[in-house]
Amino acid sequence: MTEKNSNTLAFHLAEVKAGKRRFENCFQSVARMILDDANCIEKVVVNGKSTYDFKVFRVGQKHVIGMFDEINSFVSFVKDAAEGGSSSEMAFVLVGEPGNGKTFFVDTMCSLYRQFVAQEGNRRYTFNFRHIDRLENYGKIRMIQSQTFEDPMILAMNLSPARQENVAWLSGAMGFSDGDLEKHYASYRPLGACSDYILNDIRNATGGDIEKMLDFIEVVPVPLSESLGTITGKYSAKDKITSSAVDLLGEESIQRLLHLSDPNNPYRFDLRRGALARVAGGGIHFSDEIFKNKKDLVQVYLGVIQNRNIEMDGFRWPIDTLIIATSNNSEFNRFLAEKEEAPIVDRCRVCYVAHNTNYRMQKYLTDYAIGSEVKTTLTREQLHQDPNLNYAASLAVVMSRLPRSEKLTSIEMMKLAAGEVAGEKSIKALAEVIDILNHEPDITKRFGQKGLGQRALGRSLQLLIETSETNEGRCMFAEDIFKAIEKVILDYVSDAGERTKYFDDLKTARGLYRERIMTEMFNAYMDEPHAVKKDVMNYVNMIIGIDAENLGPDRMWKYRDPQTGQLKALKIDERYIQSVEERLGLKTKEQRESFRTSIRKIYGQKISIDATYDFMDNVELVKAVTDVRLKSDIVGAGSLIGALANRTNEENQKLYDRMTNTMLEKLGYCRTCAQKTIEYFCTKVDEN
């Protein structure tokens, strides 16, 4: 097939019939993009409830983190619309606090869709009317493209005013079966006003001969330019003076009127001047802060969402568009208060977006905030990042997002939300708390709806980097992030009650950071990056092997390590087990047995799913093991603090130098953060 023939309507229809090109609406395309590969759909448990994770959103260097419930709602919405449900006449609106990832999610969605549509077999096509200068009334206009990027299949269904004639031509000349036609006609819609008007002029000029009419039609791919706003386009709310319906719908073009001799020709309207027409051919329209728009623009959206038409002066152009919008809580609540605007909300599928409450996942979001480029000081020297910086920052912001509850402490809630162990508290307790909170009529009181967002975290990191301490020491020291977040809370949080809560949360986060530093210092003291982890696993393996039948008089127990698959021997040290359990406050035999049973149970559950599970999320156990080892090795953490703080004798100086060396070479510290971390360890600050 020559290039000349490949842009004909007949060639396009033959490709659709052969399955090489597709005729589908935007909802079907987006649903296919997300759901086509069953391997990219995974069942996960989030906050005690089973849900799905769609891997299409997790690809790329900067992808969507978390948002499981929100993504599930969106996928369900699109799937329902693709199957002809009521969602096809609605817009999907993400409502939530600023800085919780609403716009990022939509931008990622649009980027993925553009990549998907760029693939062969997923391309979208439209048509041009050529040789227009052969017709009367069009002046020097030679070519006119469908203003709303209509699908060539829609044109084929409207070639003749009578449906029967079009069906006869498609089945006779083009060879479509009755089943194919029935399927395609289920997605039938009329041509837009200008395409219909021009086609009628062509029909009159050719005497209704379809073969002659086809000479005026050329099939071309829809341009995929992001900057032109085709396929995916964004309209951001403007102020009341500069915004106009023209920005969405288009307006009458003086330039076209100079060519068109018939003043009633709907082609006099330039629809591409508006944002909607550019995405009308199976695209995604993103309305940022939709409820900030003035009333008449919101009324325009009401008509577009409900009827999926662009209407001007009585002319109509049907559009095939997925409409996604965002709004912050305050604007949305203000809009709801104006009762007369209820119809627009009725036409929206509102999805309340929560902040990320999983501190482990926050690690990736904090990495986004820190940035992927190498950081430098003001004098262009390389800026080191404290290995505990991400942990400290993630803890601080996630803590602020967790609500108060009588059933769970903030630390228990944080651990359970990250899928970790929280003593005797089960994941069901968290699910119950979330369920109770999500019945609150005030959205901001629901789980994860309030807190320090990604922008607040970004500002904190900016404040950290601009300080003289950071620049002089050439290191972003982890403890300093707490001071920066404190300043952000004072400067940007206006509500006194929220400020008080955030400062309390910051205090809790500091306590957890302190525990982390204790572990790090023990690892440095032992000259081993994973010293604590090994000792914790030794305790776990000892309480599993203590009752083993093959335990000899030498108390040696052989077992197969599930992480490496190798056979290992371990000496059961009952004094060590007892010391750890004393540190945990387990006084009686019953308490010890109960604790051991819970550890064995956790081990059995976790190891079957994750062979690398190491109990390092059990802060109480880690702290107890650290304290016991410090006590047995150098008579307590106090003595280590004393030795590091008082380096007047040679032995203490050697210990300090050795630990600093381990921190530099094995634990990822630089000289600045190593010294500052040791100083922090030697103080009593943030001790729980």
C-alpha positions as CSV (number, residue, x, y, z in Angstrom):
1,M,0.0,0.0,0.0
2,T,1.5,3.3,-1.0
3,E,1.8,6.3,1.3
4,K,-0.9,8.0,-0.9
5,N,-3.4,5.2,-0.4
6,S,-2.6,4.7,3.3
7,N,-4.3,7.9,4.3
8,T,-7.6,7.1,2.7
9,L,-10.7,6.3,4.7
10,A,-11.0,2.9,2.9
11,F,-7.5,1.9,4.1
12,H,-8.3,3.1,7.7
13,L,-11.5,1.1,7.8
14,A,-9.7,-2.0,6.4
15,E,-7.2,-1.6,9.3
16,V,-9.9,-1.3,11.9
17,K,-11.6,-4.4,10.4
18,A,-8.3,-6.3,10.6
19,G,-7.8,-5.2,14.2
20,K,-4.6,-3.3,13.5
21,R,-6.3,0.0,14.4
22,R,-9.0,0.6,17.0
23,F,-12.3,2.4,17.3
24,E,-12.9,3.0,21.0
25,N,-13.7,5.8,23.3
26,C,-11.3,7.4,25.7
27,F,-12.6,5.4,28.7
28,Q,-12.0,2.2,26.9
29,S,-8.5,3.3,26.0
30,V,-7.6,4.3,29.5
31,A,-9.2,1.1,31.0
32,R,-7.2,-1.0,28.5
33,M,-4.0,0.8,29.4
34,I,-4.5,0.0,33.1
35,L,-6.2,-3.4,33.0
36,D,-5.0,-5.2,29.8
37,D,-2.0,-6.9,31.4
38,A,-3.2,-9.1,34.3
39,N,0.4,-9.5,35.5
40,C,0.4,-5.8,36.3
41,I,-2.5,-6.1,38.8
42,E,-1.5,-7.2,42.3
43,K,-3.6,-7.8,45.4
44,V,-2.3,-6.0,48.4
45,V,-3.3,-5.3,52.0
46,V,-3.4,-1.6,53.0
47,N,-4.4,-0.5,56.5
48,G,-5.9,-3.9,57.2
49,K,-8.1,-4.0,54.1
50,S,-7.5,-6.0,50.9
51,T,-7.2,-3.9,47.7
52,Y,-5.5,-3.8,44.3
53,D,-2.3,-2.2,43.2
54,F,-2.0,-1.3,39.5
55,K,1.6,-1.5,38.4
56,V,1.1,0.8,35.4
57,F,1.3,3.7,37.9
58,R,4.5,2.4,39.5
59,V,6.8,2.6,36.5
60,G,9.4,5.3,35.7
61,Q,11.9,7.2,37.8
62,K,9.3,9.4,39.4
63,H,6.1,7.4,39.8
64,V,3.0,7.6,42.0
65,I,3.7,6.4,45.6
66,G,0.8,4.9,47.7
67,M,-2.6,6.4,46.9
68,F,-4.1,2.8,46.7
69,D,-7.7,3.7,47.6
70,E,-7.7,6.8,45.3
71,I,-6.2,4.8,42.3
72,N,-8.8,2.0,42.9
73,S,-11.6,4.5,42.8
74,F,-10.2,6.0,39.6
75,V,-9.8,2.6,37.9
76,S,-13.3,1.6,39.0
77,F,-14.7,4.9,37.6
78,V,-13.0,4.5,34.2
79,K,-13.9,0.8,34.0
80,D,-17.6,1.6,34.7
81,A,-17.6,4.4,32.0
82,A,-15.9,2.0,29.5
83,E,-18.7,-0.4,30.0
84,G,-21.3,2.2,29.4
85,G,-22.2,3.0,33.0
86,S,-23.2,6.3,34.6
87,S,-19.6,7.3,35.0
88,S,-19.4,8.1,31.3
89,E,-21.6,11.2,32.1
90,M,-19.5,12.3,35.1
91,A,-16.2,14.0,35.9
92,F,-13.7,12.5,38.3
93,V,-12.7,15.1,41.0
94,L,-9.8,14.6,43.4
95,V,-10.4,16.7,46.6
96,G,-7.8,17.1,49.4
97,E,-5.3,19.2,51.2
98,P,-2.6,21.0,49.2
99,G,0.6,19.0,48.6
100,N,-0.8,15.5,48.9
101,G,-0.2,14.5,45.3
102,K,-3.5,15.2,43.5
103,T,-2.0,17.1,40.6
104,F,1.0,14.8,40.4
105,F,-1.3,11.8,40.0
106,V,-3.2,13.4,37.2
107,D,0.0,14.6,35.4
108,T,1.4,11.1,35.7
109,M,-1.9,9.7,34.4
110,C,-1.8,12.0,31.4
111,S,1.9,11.2,30.7
112,L,1.2,7.5,30.7
113,Y,-1.8,7.9,28.4
114,R,0.3,9.9,25.9
115,Q,2.9,7.1,25.9
116,F,0.2,4.5,25.5
117,V,-1.5,6.3,22.6
118,A,1.9,6.8,20.9
119,Q,2.3,3.0,20.5
120,E,1.4,1.4,17.1
121,G,-2.1,-0.1,17.4
122,N,-3.2,2.4,20.0
123,R,-2.8,5.5,17.8
124,R,-5.8,7.8,17.5
125,Y,-6.8,9.0,14.0
126,T,-8.8,11.9,12.7
127,F,-9.6,13.2,9.2
128,N,-9.0,16.3,7.0
129,F,-11.4,17.6,4.4
130,R,-9.1,18.4,1.4
131,H,-9.6,20.1,-1.9
132,I,-12.0,22.5,-0.1
133,D,-11.2,25.2,-2.7
134,R,-13.1,23.1,-5.3
135,L,-16.3,23.9,-3.3
136,E,-18.1,27.2,-3.3
137,N,-18.3,29.5,-0.3
138,Y,-14.9,28.6,1.2
139,G,-12.7,31.2,-0.4
140,K,-9.0,30.3,-0.4
141,I,-9.3,27.6,2.3
142,R,-7.9,24.4,0.9
143,M,-7.9,22.0,3.8
144,I,-10.0,21.8,7.0
145,Q,-9.3,19.4,9.8
146,S,-12.0,18.0,12.1
147,Q,-11.9,20.6,14.9
148,T,-12.6,18.1,17.6
149,F,-10.3,15.3,16.2
150,E,-13.3,13.1,15.4
151,D,-12.6,9.4,14.6
152,P,-12.8,8.4,10.9
153,M,-15.2,5.6,12.0
154,I,-17.6,8.3,13.1
155,L,-17.3,9.9,9.7
156,A,-17.9,6.6,8.0
157,M,-21.1,6.1,10.0
158,N,-22.3,9.6,8.9
159,L,-21.3,9.6,5.2
160,S,-24.9,9.4,4.2
161,P,-27.9,11.1,6.0
162,A,-29.6,7.7,6.1
163,R,-28.2,5.2,8.5
164,Q,-29.3,2.2,6.4
165,E,-27.1,3.5,3.4
166,N,-24.0,3.8,5.7
167,V,-24.6,0.3,7.1
168,A,-25.0,-1.1,3.5
169,W,-21.8,0.6,2.4
170,L,-19.8,-0.5,5.4
171,S,-21.0,-4.1,5.1
172,G,-20.9,-4.3,1.2
173,A,-18.0,-2.2,0.1
174,M,-15.9,-2.5,3.3
175,G,-16.8,-6.0,4.3
176,F,-17.8,-5.4,7.9
177,S,-19.9,-8.2,9.5
178,D,-23.2,-7.6,11.2
179,G,-21.6,-8.3,14.6
180,D,-18.8,-5.8,13.9
181,L,-21.3,-3.1,12.8
182,E,-23.4,-3.7,15.9
183,K,-20.4,-3.3,18.1
184,H,-19.2,-0.1,16.4
185,Y,-22.7,1.4,16.2
186,A,-23.0,1.0,20.0
187,S,-20.5,3.9,20.1
188,Y,-22.2,5.9,17.4
189,R,-22.4,9.7,17.8
190,P,-23.2,12.4,15.2
191,L,-20.5,14.5,13.6
192,G,-19.8,17.9,15.0
193,A,-21.6,20.9,13.5
194,C,-18.8,22.1,11.2
195,S,-17.8,18.6,10.0
196,D,-21.4,17.8,9.2
197,Y,-21.9,21.1,7.4
198,I,-18.8,20.6,5.2
199,L,-19.6,17.0,4.5
200,N,-23.1,18.1,3.4
201,D,-21.5,20.6,1.0
202,I,-19.2,17.8,-0.4
203,R,-22.2,15.5,-0.7
204,N,-24.1,18.2,-2.7
205,A,-21.0,18.8,-4.9
206,T,-20.6,15.1,-5.7
207,G,-24.3,14.2,-6.1
208,G,-24.1,11.9,-3.1
209,D,-21.6,9.5,-4.8
210,I,-19.7,8.0,-1.8
211,E,-16.6,7.1,-4.0
212,K,-16.3,10.7,-5.2
213,M,-16.9,12.0,-1.6
214,L,-14.0,9.8,-0.4
215,D,-11.6,11.8,-2.6
216,F,-12.2,14.8,-0.3
217,I,-11.3,12.9,2.8
218,E,-7.9,12.2,4.2
219,V,-7.1,10.2,7.4
220,V,-4.3,11.4,9.6
221,P,-3.0,10.6,13.1
222,V,-4.1,12.9,15.9
223,P,-1.0,15.1,16.9
224,L,0.5,14.0,20.2
225,S,2.1,17.3,21.2
226,E,2.0,17.9,24.9
227,S,2.7,21.6,24.5
228,L,-0.2,22.0,22.0
229,G,-2.6,20.4,24.6
230,T,-3.8,17.7,22.2
231,I,-4.8,14.2,23.6
232,T,-4.1,15.5,27.1
233,G,-4.8,19.1,28.1
234,K,-4.9,21.2,31.2
235,Y,-7.0,24.2,32.2
236,S,-5.9,26.0,35.4
237,A,-8.4,28.2,37.2
238,K,-7.7,31.9,36.5
239,D,-9.0,35.0,38.2
240,K,-12.5,36.3,37.5
241,I,-11.4,39.1,35.1
242,T,-9.1,37.1,32.7
243,S,-11.0,33.8,32.7
244,S,-13.7,33.3,30.0
245,A,-15.8,30.5,28.5
246,V,-13.6,31.2,25.3
247,D,-10.7,29.4,27.1
248,L,-12.8,26.2,27.2
249,L,-15.1,26.4,24.2
250,G,-13.4,28.6,21.6
251,E,-14.9,31.7,19.8
252,E,-15.9,33.1,16.5
253,S,-12.8,33.6,14.2
254,I,-12.7,36.9,12.3
255,Q,-10.0,35.4,10.0
256,R,-12.3,32.5,9.0
257,L,-15.2,34.9,8.3
258,L,-13.1,36.7,5.7
259,H,-13.0,33.4,3.7
260,L,-16.4,32.0,4.4
261,S,-19.2,33.5,2.2
262,D,-22.0,31.7,4.1
263,P,-22.3,33.5,7.5
264,N,-24.2,30.5,8.9
265,N,-21.3,28.1,8.4
266,P,-20.4,26.7,11.9
267,Y,-16.8,26.5,10.8
268,R,-16.7,30.2,11.6
269,F,-16.2,29.2,15.2
270,D,-12.6,28.4,16.1
271,L,-13.0,25.6,18.7
272,R,-9.3,24.9,19.0
273,R,-9.0,28.3,20.7
274,G,-10.6,26.5,23.7
275,A,-9.0,23.7,25.7
276,L,-11.8,21.2,25.3
277,A,-11.8,20.7,21.5
278,R,-8.1,19.8,21.6
279,V,-8.7,16.8,23.7
280,A,-12.2,15.9,22.2
281,G,-10.8,13.0,20.1
282,G,-10.4,10.5,22.9
283,G,-8.3,12.6,25.2
284,I,-8.1,13.6,28.9
285,H,-9.1,17.1,30.0
286,F,-7.5,18.1,33.3
287,S,-9.3,21.0,35.2
288,D,-6.9,22.1,37.9
289,E,-8.8,23.7,40.9
290,I,-12.1,23.4,39.2
291,F,-14.1,25.1,41.9
292,K,-12.0,28.2,41.9
293,N,-13.5,29.1,38.5
294,K,-16.2,31.7,38.4
295,K,-19.8,30.6,38.2
296,D,-20.4,30.9,34.5
297,L,-17.3,28.7,33.8
298,V,-18.6,26.1,36.2
299,Q,-21.9,26.2,34.4
300,V,-20.0,25.5,31.1
301,Y,-18.4,22.5,32.8
302,L,-21.8,21.3,33.9
303,G,-23.1,21.2,30.3
304,V,-19.9,19.6,29.0
305,I,-19.7,16.9,31.7
306,Q,-23.4,16.0,31.5
307,N,-23.9,16.1,27.7
308,R,-20.3,15.6,26.5
309,N,-21.0,18.4,23.9
310,I,-19.4,21.7,23.1
311,E,-22.3,24.1,22.4
312,M,-22.1,27.5,20.8
313,D,-25.0,29.5,19.3
314,G,-27.1,26.4,19.1
315,F,-24.4,24.4,17.2
316,R,-23.2,21.2,18.9
317,W,-19.9,19.3,18.7
318,P,-20.0,15.9,20.5
319,I,-16.7,15.2,22.4
320,D,-15.1,12.0,23.6
321,T,-13.2,13.1,26.7
322,L,-12.3,11.9,30.1
323,I,-12.6,14.9,32.5
324,I,-10.4,14.8,35.6
325,A,-10.4,17.7,38.1
326,T,-8.8,18.7,41.4
327,S,-9.8,20.9,44.2
328,N,-8.6,21.7,47.7
329,N,-10.8,21.1,50.7
330,S,-11.5,24.8,51.5
331,E,-12.6,25.7,47.9
332,F,-14.7,22.6,47.7
333,N,-16.4,23.3,51.0
334,R,-17.1,26.9,50.0
335,F,-18.6,25.7,46.8
336,L,-20.8,23.1,48.6
337,A,-22.1,25.9,50.9
338,E,-23.6,27.6,47.8
339,K,-26.6,25.3,47.5
340,E,-27.6,26.6,44.0
341,E,-24.4,25.0,42.5
342,A,-25.4,21.5,43.6
343,P,-26.0,20.1,40.1
344,I,-22.3,20.3,39.2
345,V,-21.3,18.3,42.3
346,D,-24.0,15.8,41.4
347,R,-22.2,15.3,38.1
348,C,-18.9,14.6,39.8
349,R,-17.4,11.5,41.3
350,V,-15.7,13.0,44.3
351,C,-12.7,11.2,45.6
352,Y,-11.1,12.5,48.8
353,V,-7.3,12.2,48.7
354,A,-5.5,11.5,51.9
355,H,-1.9,12.1,52.7
356,N,0.5,9.2,52.6
357,T,0.5,7.6,56.1
358,N,3.0,4.8,55.5
359,Y,6.4,6.0,56.7
360,R,8.2,3.4,54.7
361,M,6.6,4.6,51.5
362,Q,7.3,8.2,52.6
363,K,11.0,7.4,52.1
364,Y,10.5,7.6,48.3
365,L,8.4,10.8,48.6
366,T,11.1,12.3,50.7
367,D,13.7,11.3,48.1
368,Y,11.5,13.2,45.5
369,A,11.6,16.3,47.8
370,I,15.4,16.1,48.4
371,G,15.9,15.7,44.6
372,S,17.9,13.4,42.4
373,E,20.6,15.9,41.5
374,V,23.9,16.1,43.6
375,K,23.4,18.9,46.2
376,T,26.1,21.5,46.6
377,T,26.8,24.3,49.2
378,L,26.6,28.0,48.3
379,T,30.3,27.8,47.5
380,R,29.7,24.9,45.1
381,E,31.2,22.2,47.3
382,Q,29.5,18.8,47.4
383,L,26.8,18.6,50.1
384,H,26.7,15.3,52.0
385,Q,23.4,13.8,53.1
386,D,23.2,12.3,56.6
387,P,22.1,8.6,56.3
388,N,19.4,9.3,58.9
389,L,18.0,12.4,57.2
390,N,15.4,10.6,55.1
391,Y,14.2,8.6,58.1
392,A,13.9,11.6,60.4
393,A,12.1,13.8,57.8
394,S,9.7,10.9,56.8
395,L,8.9,10.2,60.5
396,A,8.2,13.9,61.2
397,V,5.7,14.5,58.4
398,V,3.9,11.1,58.6
399,M,3.4,11.5,62.4
400,S,1.7,14.9,61.7
401,R,-0.8,13.1,59.4
402,L,-1.9,10.5,61.9
403,P,-5.1,11.4,63.9
404,R,-5.4,11.1,67.7
405,S,-7.2,7.9,68.9
406,E,-8.0,6.4,72.2
407,K,-7.5,2.9,70.8
408,L,-4.0,3.4,69.5
409,T,-1.0,5.5,70.3
410,S,0.5,7.5,67.4
411,I,3.6,5.2,67.3
412,E,1.3,2.1,67.2
413,M,-0.8,3.7,64.4
414,M,2.4,4.6,62.4
415,K,3.7,1.0,62.6
416,L,0.5,-0.6,61.7
417,A,-0.1,1.8,58.8
418,A,3.4,0.7,57.5
419,G,2.4,-3.0,57.9
420,E,4.7,-3.5,60.9
421,V,4.4,-5.1,64.3
422,A,3.0,-2.9,67.1
423,G,3.2,-5.0,70.2
424,E,-0.1,-6.7,71.0
425,K,-2.1,-4.4,68.8
426,S,-3.3,-6.0,65.5
427,I,-4.0,-4.5,62.1
428,K,-7.7,-4.9,62.9
429,A,-7.5,-2.2,65.5
430,L,-6.2,0.2,62.9
431,A,-8.9,-0.8,60.4
432,E,-11.5,-0.1,63.1
433,V,-10.0,3.3,63.9
434,I,-10.0,4.2,60.2
435,D,-13.6,3.0,59.8
436,I,-14.8,5.2,62.7
437,L,-12.9,8.2,61.5
438,N,-14.1,7.8,57.9
439,H,-17.7,8.2,59.1
440,E,-16.9,11.7,60.1
441,P,-19.0,14.2,58.1
442,D,-16.1,16.7,58.3
443,I,-13.7,15.4,55.7
444,T,-10.6,16.9,57.4
445,K,-11.2,14.7,60.5
446,R,-10.9,11.5,58.4
447,F,-7.8,9.3,58.5
448,G,-4.8,11.0,56.8
449,Q,-6.7,14.0,55.6
450,K,-4.8,16.5,57.7
451,G,-1.1,17.0,58.2
452,L,2.1,18.4,56.7
453,G,2.1,17.8,53.0
454,Q,4.8,17.3,50.4
455,R,5.2,21.0,49.9
456,A,5.8,21.6,53.7
457,L,8.5,18.9,53.5
458,G,10.0,20.6,50.5
459,R,10.1,23.9,52.4
460,S,11.7,22.3,55.4
461,L,14.5,20.8,53.3
462,Q,15.0,24.2,51.7
463,L,15.4,25.8,55.1
464,L,17.8,23.1,56.1
465,I,20.0,23.6,53.1
466,E,20.1,27.4,53.4
467,T,21.4,27.4,57.0
468,S,25.1,28.3,57.7
469,E,25.6,25.1,59.7
470,T,24.7,23.0,56.7
471,N,26.9,25.0,54.3
472,E,29.9,25.3,56.7
473,G,29.7,21.6,57.6
474,R,29.0,20.6,54.0
475,C,26.4,18.1,55.3
476,M,22.6,18.0,55.7
477,F,22.5,16.7,59.3
478,A,19.4,14.7,60.2
479,E,18.6,16.4,63.6
480,D,18.5,19.8,62.0
481,I,15.4,18.8,59.9
482,F,13.3,18.9,63.1
483,K,14.3,22.5,63.6
484,A,13.4,23.3,60.0
485,I,10.0,21.6,60.2
486,E,9.4,23.5,63.5
487,K,9.9,26.7,61.6
488,V,7.6,25.7,58.8
489,I,4.9,24.8,61.3
490,L,5.2,28.2,63.0
491,D,5.3,30.1,59.7
492,Y,2.7,28.2,57.6
493,V,0.2,26.6,60.0
494,S,-2.4,29.2,61.1
495,D,-4.6,27.1,63.3
496,A,-3.4,27.0,66.9
497,G,-4.9,23.6,67.6
498,E,-3.1,22.1,64.6
499,R,0.2,23.7,65.5
500,T,0.0,22.2,69.0
501,K,-0.7,18.7,67.6
502,Y,2.2,19.0,65.1
503,F,4.6,20.0,67.8
504,D,3.6,17.0,69.9
505,D,4.0,14.8,66.8
506,L,7.5,16.3,66.2
507,K,8.4,15.4,69.8
508,T,7.4,11.8,69.2
509,A,9.3,11.7,65.9
510,R,12.4,13.0,67.8
511,G,12.1,10.2,70.3
512,L,12.0,7.6,67.5
513,Y,15.0,9.3,65.9
514,R,16.8,9.0,69.2
515,E,16.2,5.2,69.2
516,R,17.6,5.0,65.7
517,I,20.8,6.8,66.8
518,M,21.2,4.3,69.7
519,T,21.1,1.5,67.2
520,E,23.5,3.3,64.9
521,M,26.0,3.9,67.7
522,F,25.9,0.3,68.8
523,N,26.6,-0.8,65.2
524,A,29.5,1.7,65.1
525,Y,30.8,0.4,68.4
526,M,30.6,-3.2,67.2
527,D,32.3,-2.2,63.9
528,E,29.6,-3.9,62.0
529,P,26.8,-2.2,60.0
530,H,24.2,-4.9,60.9
531,A,25.3,-5.7,64.5
532,V,22.0,-5.0,66.1
533,K,20.0,-6.9,63.4
534,K,22.2,-10.0,63.9
535,D,21.7,-9.8,67.7
536,V,17.9,-9.3,67.3
537,M,17.7,-12.4,65.0
538,N,19.9,-14.3,67.4
539,Y,17.3,-13.7,70.2
540,V,14.4,-14.7,67.9
541,N,16.2,-17.9,66.8
542,M,17.1,-18.7,70.4
543,I,13.5,-18.6,71.6
544,I,12.5,-20.7,68.6
545,G,15.2,-23.3,69.3
546,I,15.0,-23.3,73.1
547,D,12.3,-26.1,73.1
548,A,13.8,-28.0,70.2
549,E,14.0,-31.8,70.6
550,N,17.5,-32.0,69.0
551,L,19.0,-29.6,71.6
552,G,22.0,-31.3,73.1
553,P,23.6,-30.8,76.6
554,D,25.9,-28.2,75.1
555,R,22.8,-26.1,74.2
556,M,23.8,-26.0,70.5
557,W,20.9,-25.9,68.0
558,K,21.2,-26.5,64.3
559,Y,18.7,-24.8,62.0
560,R,18.3,-23.9,58.3
561,D,18.4,-20.1,57.8
562,P,15.4,-19.2,55.6
563,Q,17.2,-16.1,54.3
564,T,20.2,-18.0,52.9
565,G,19.0,-21.6,53.0
566,Q,22.3,-22.6,54.7
567,L,22.5,-24.9,57.8
568,K,23.6,-22.9,60.9
569,A,24.5,-23.7,64.5
570,L,23.4,-21.5,67.4
571,K,24.2,-21.7,71.1
572,I,21.1,-21.1,73.2
573,D,22.1,-18.5,75.8
574,E,19.3,-18.4,78.4
575,R,21.0,-15.6,80.3
576,Y,20.9,-13.5,77.2
577,I,17.3,-14.3,76.5
578,Q,16.4,-13.5,80.1
579,S,18.3,-10.2,80.0
580,V,16.4,-9.0,76.8
581,E,13.1,-10.0,78.3
582,E,13.9,-8.1,81.6
583,R,14.6,-5.0,79.5
584,L,11.2,-5.5,77.9
585,G,9.6,-5.4,81.3
586,L,8.5,-9.0,81.3
587,K,8.7,-10.1,84.9
588,T,6.7,-13.3,85.2
589,K,7.1,-16.6,83.4
590,E,3.6,-16.2,81.9
591,Q,4.5,-12.8,80.5
592,R,7.7,-14.2,78.9
593,E,5.9,-17.2,77.4
594,S,3.2,-14.9,76.0
595,F,5.8,-12.6,74.4
596,R,7.8,-15.5,73.0
597,T,4.6,-17.0,71.5
598,S,3.8,-13.7,69.8
599,I,7.3,-13.4,68.4
600,R,7.2,-17.0,67.0
601,K,3.7,-16.3,65.5
602,I,5.0,-13.1,63.8
603,Y,8.0,-15.0,62.5
604,G,5.9,-17.7,61.1
605,Q,3.6,-15.2,59.4
606,K,6.2,-12.8,58.0
607,I,8.9,-15.3,56.9
608,S,6.4,-17.1,54.6
609,I,5.8,-13.8,52.7
610,D,9.2,-12.1,53.1
611,A,12.3,-14.3,53.7
612,T,14.3,-11.2,54.5
613,Y,12.1,-10.1,57.4
614,D,14.4,-9.1,60.3
615,F,12.3,-7.7,63.2
616,M,14.0,-4.3,63.0
617,D,10.5,-2.7,62.9
618,N,9.9,-3.9,66.5
619,V,11.4,-0.9,68.2
620,E,11.0,-2.2,71.7
621,L,12.8,-5.5,71.0
622,V,15.6,-3.6,69.1
623,K,16.0,-1.2,72.0
624,A,16.1,-4.1,74.6
625,V,18.7,-6.0,72.6
626,T,20.8,-2.8,72.1
627,D,20.7,-2.1,75.8
628,V,21.6,-5.6,76.8
629,R,24.6,-5.7,74.4
630,L,25.9,-2.3,75.5
631,K,25.6,-3.4,79.1
632,S,27.4,-6.7,78.6
633,D,30.1,-5.2,76.5
634,I,30.9,-1.9,78.2
635,V,28.7,-1.7,81.2
636,G,25.8,0.2,79.7
637,A,25.1,3.0,77.3
638,G,26.0,5.5,80.0
639,S,29.6,4.3,80.0
640,L,29.8,4.5,76.3
641,I,28.5,8.1,76.4
642,G,31.0,8.8,79.2
643,A,33.8,7.3,77.2
644,L,32.9,9.3,74.0
645,A,32.2,12.6,75.9
646,N,35.4,12.4,78.0
647,R,38.3,11.8,75.6
648,T,41.1,13.0,77.9
649,N,42.6,9.5,78.2
650,E,44.2,7.6,75.3
651,E,41.8,4.6,75.5
652,N,38.7,6.8,75.1
653,Q,40.2,8.7,72.2
654,K,41.0,5.4,70.5
655,L,37.4,4.2,71.0
656,Y,36.1,7.5,69.6
657,D,38.4,7.3,66.6
658,R,37.5,3.7,65.9
659,M,33.8,4.4,66.0
660,T,34.2,7.5,63.8
661,N,36.2,5.5,61.3
662,T,33.5,2.8,61.2
663,M,30.8,5.4,60.6
664,L,32.8,7.0,57.8
665,E,33.8,3.7,56.1
666,K,30.9,1.4,56.7
667,L,27.8,3.4,57.7
668,G,27.7,6.2,55.1
669,Y,28.5,9.1,57.4
670,C,30.8,12.0,56.6
671,R,33.0,13.6,59.2
672,T,30.5,16.3,60.1
673,C,27.5,14.2,60.6
674,A,29.5,11.4,62.3
675,Q,30.8,14.0,64.9
676,K,27.4,15.6,65.3
677,T,25.7,12.2,65.7
678,I,28.1,11.2,68.4
679,E,27.6,14.6,70.2
680,Y,23.8,14.1,70.0
681,F,24.2,10.5,71.4
682,C,26.2,12.0,74.3
683,T,23.4,14.3,75.3
684,K,20.2,13.5,77.1
685,V,18.1,15.2,74.4
686,D,14.9,13.5,73.1
687,E,15.1,10.6,75.5
688,N,11.7,8.9,76.0
